[in-house]
């Protein structure tokens, strides 16, 4: 007999019941009431419990939001037993609609360490996005169904996606040795089953996207254009290989200050910020022949 693992979340009214294996791939479900549970016999059964407000099913877990009439300590074992008995007796968790167009996409994902111990880089053997994008919380994930699902893992703090990799920042209370395999497997299954990593159409209006356009570059002063070219050619490739990204913010001609934004693995890492600031500063001073240049590196 399998056993569920009960995991708390950042929201005290929501509790996760984790399965040892995935129960759905590349799709997530949210049920607000019993009338919405046509394709989930298990969710329908759970709504017969008077304290169940919402049921979420995704990846390898079921998350349940309770009404305030009870505390989880009073009922969590009861819910766990209901789910375990239901599955043991052959009940269906999700009735997924199969279509002839849905084909599995072979993909490999491997984990790669970064200079920031809080960040792990998950690298794919295919292009995931043409536009680098960072998510600080689940409310920012409209362009990325994958990022939205990853934020449902309680260990995930921030997400950065660029080219062929996903950099994930974890909360300090978690150990990569305990969570990396589960996250890697989820990303692999999500993409293989046709899940959308990034919808490029939904990020075309962001400020970050505008700064990547030719028109923006053409409107910069000559020195700023030179700085952008140096960052793109000499700095960005190395930063990306470490699971991060760097972007030009502005150049102040009066103070000779160049402001850059660090993202992904480089963001929030004191050693990375210090090393990059000094390395970029020395490079720009040398290549622009101006020893007065100062670099200010900000976390994105």
N, C-alpha and C positions, 0 to 999 in steps of 0.2 A: 504493500500500500504506500502510495506517495504521500508526502506531507507538505503542506503549504508553509511558507515562511512569512511571518507577520512583520511588516516594516512600517514604522511611522513616517510621516512626511512633514514638510515645513508647515502645512496647514493642519492644526490639531483636530479638525473635524473630518479629515480624510485619512484613511488607513489603507495600506497596500497589502494584498495577499499574493505573494510571489509563488509561481510554479517552478518546478525544476527544469522545465522545457518551455519553449515558446508555444503560445496558444493561438496566436494570430500573427500574420506576417505582412508587413508593409501597409497595414490598415489599423485604424483605431476607432473605437466606438464609445459613444456617450449616450446614456439613457437617463432621461429626466423623470420618467414615470413609466408605469406598467404598460401604457398604451403604445409606447415606442419600442417594445421588446420583441417584435415579431421575429427578428432573426437572432434572438438570444434567449433560449429557454432558461439558461441559468440566471440571466438578469431578471427575467420574469419571476422566477422563484424567489430571488433575493428581495424583490419589492413586496413580497408578502410579510417581510419583517417590518414592523411599524416604524422603525427608526431610520430606515434607508431612504435617503433623499436623492442621491444620484449614483449611478454605477458607470465606471469607466473600464473598458477592456482594451488592452494594448500590449503588444510584445509578449512578455512572460508574466504579466500580472493583471490582477483585477483590483482596482481602487474603488473604495466606497466612501461616499460622503454621507455623514449621519446628520439627523436632526438633533437639536440640542436637548431633547428630552432624556437622553442617556449619555453616559461617558463610555468611551471605547473600552476601558478596563472592565466594564460590566458586561459587555456583549461580544467582544472580539473572539473569544473562544467558541461561542455559539455560532458565529458567522463562519469561522474557519471550518467547523464540523459540517455545517450545511453545504459548503462548497465541496469539501472532500467527499462527503457521502454522495453528492450529486454526480460528481465525476466518476467515482468508483462504481456507481450503478449504471454507467454508460450514458449519462445525460450529455447533451450537446451544449458546449459553451457558446459557440458562434456558428451560425449557418451562413457560411460565406458563399456569395454568388460567384460562380465560375463562368468565365466567358472565354470564347475561343480566341479572343485577341490577347488574353493575358498569358504571356510567355515569360518563363524564368530567364533572367539575364545573368549569365555567369560573370562573377566578379570576385576578385580577391582583395582582402583588406588586411593590412598588418599594422601593428602598433610600433611607434617609434618614439623614443625619449627625446626631450627637448632640454635646453639649458634651464628652463623653469621647472622645478620638480612638481609643481602643481598642474602642469600641462602635459598631456600626452597627445601625440599626433597620430591620427588614423589615416593611413595612406591607401588610396585605391589605385587599381590598374586602369583607370579610365578618367576622363575629364568630368568633373562634377559641376563646375561653374566657370564662367568667363569673367565674372565680377566678384572680387573679394568682398565678403560681408561678415559683419560681427553681430552677435546677439548677446545682450547683457541679461535678458530675461525672456520669459515665454511670451510676453505681450508684444515683443518686437519681431516675432517669428512668422508674420504673415507671408513673406516670400518663400519660406522654407518649411514644408511639412516635416522634413527630417529633423530640423532643429526643434520644432515644436514637440515632437515625440521624445527627443533626447532630454528635454527639460523635465520630463516626467520621471526621469531617474533622479532620486533625491541627492545623489552625489554630484550632479552636474550643476556647476555654477555659471559658466559662460561658454559660448561656442563661437568659433571662428572658422569659416569655410572659404577655401581658396583653391582654385585649379583642381588638383586631384587629392586633396586631403581635408580632413576635419580635425581641427585642434580643439580639445576640450579641457577647460579648466575645472578642476574638482574642488570641493570644499575640503578644508584642512583635516576634518575629522575622518575622512575616508582614505584608504590605502589603495594605490593603483593595483597592487598584487591581488586584491580582493574583487575589484570591479572592472578591470580592463577587459577581461575575456567576455564578460556579459555584454559590455558596450560594443566591443568589436563585432560580436556575433549579431547583435541587433542591427548595426549599420549594414553589415553584409546582407542579412536577410531582407532588410527594408529595401535596399537597392535592387537585389535580385528579383524581388517580387513586384517591381515596377513602381515603387514609391518615388515621389518627386523630391529631389534633394533641394534644388533651387528653381523657382519660377522666375526666370530672367525678366519677364514682362512686369513683374511686380516691384522690381528695384530700380527701374529706369528713371524714377522721379526723385530718388534720394539725392542728398547733397554729395555723398561719396561718389555716386555714379556720374554726377555732373562734372566732378573734378577730374574724371578719367577721360572726358571727351576732348576732342581736338580744339573745339571752340574755346574752352576754358584755358587750355594751354596757350593758344594764340593771343589771348588777352593779357597774359602775364608780361611783366617787364623782362628784359633780356637776362638779367642776373638770375631771376627766379626760374626762367626757362633752363638756364644752364644747370641750376641746382637740381631741378626735376630730372633732367637727363642723367646727371651723375648718380642720383639716387636710384633711378630705374636700371641703369646699366651695371653699377658697381656694388650697390648696397642691397637692393631688394632681393636678388637671387639668393644671397647668403642668408638673409633674414627668413625668406620663405622656406629654405631647407631646414630651418630650425622650428618650423611650425608657426611662424609669425608673419607680420607684414608691416611695412612702413609706408607712410604717405606724407607728401609735402603739404603743409598747412599754409604757411606764409613766410615772407622775407621782409624784414624791416630795414630799409636802406639807412635810416638815421643811426640805429643802434647796431647794425650789421648782424642782427639776430635771425637765425633760421629756425623756424618752429616745425617739428615733425611729429607725427602721431604714430605711436607704436600700438600694434594690435596682436591678438592671438597670444602665442607663447611669450612674446617679448613684453606684453603689457602686464604691469604689476610685478615684474621681476627686477628687483633692484640691481642685480649684477648685470643683467642685459641692458637696462637703461643706462647705467654708468659706462659700460663698454661701448655701446653704440654711440652714445653722445660724444665720447672722446674720439672714437674711431672716425665717425662722420666729420667731426669738427676738424681733425687733422687732415682728412682727405680733401674737404672743401677748401681749407686754407691753402693747401698745396696746389690743387687743380685750378683754383680761381685766383691764385697768387695774391691772397689777401689774409694777412695774419690777424686781422681784427674780427674775423667771423666767429660768432658764438652760436652754438647749437643748443636749442631747448627741446628736449625729448619729452613729450607728454604721453600718458597712457590713454588709449582710446576707450 
